[in-house]
């Protein structure tokens, strides 16, 4: 095949990992995400108390939450439950929804984008007009409407978030697929009689993997923020299942007298979103050929 149709070899996993570790922000993001994921995975061993246990000594004589102290490191909530334990178990909820909802959104968006960008014609028209229709609705408003129609639960919330988040992925993949399908090496493959599946899986999909990985990583933070918003509005994950959003929702009346009940869950949400955003940005720099050699 002529040199004009050759493409750069994809970055190996070992090379990606090495280049990530060369970036201080990437290392910080990996550490931040690692701590949160580790706490969520090992919650039964890390959490000091049962997140649903209501302690008699967890409230003052007036029935108010306790501030951070020696026994309850981050204080207690309005029912006398340990806030630290609920935040650790809440990380499980946020990550499950973040991974599941974002995974579904990425898969659906990539599938729609590849089909529309590769096959063109009526397939492109139908899929892209439907995508445009979905993008016309504000994501939060659409998520609120869908969540209100179904009985809120962890898995329903994950599906609702996936239904409103796939459109951005579809647009990005569609644009790249359309551009790739017009490149010389794809035209050469077609001229040599290569089948559609060979072109899709051997030549187009590998060039889209970096975009899918980066977009998927960045999308987790968006998903977590949307779940926290829905839970705060009372139509997300329902108590007693702990979620960072519903922890704030349950304790918002104590914002002035017990600010730690809102401050610590808010810090957790910001930390997780920041970690995945920084990691996604670092992956984009590593996987994007135009960024090679930059720090």
ABEGO torsion letter per residue (X at the ends): XBAAABBBBBBBAAAAAAAAAABAAAAAAAAAAAAAAAAAAAAAAABABBAABBBAAABBAAGBBBBBBAABAAEBBAAGBBAAAAAAAAAAAAAAAAAAAAAAAAAAAAAAAAAAAAAEEAAAAAAAAAAAAAAABBAAAAAAAAAAABBBBAAAAAAAAAAAAAAAAAAAAAAAAAAAAABAAAAAAAAAGBBAAAAAAAAAAAAAAAAAAAAAAAAAAAAAAAAAAAAAAGABBBOABBBAAAAAAAAAAAAAABAAAAAAAAAAAAAAAAAAAAAAAAAAAAABAAABGBX
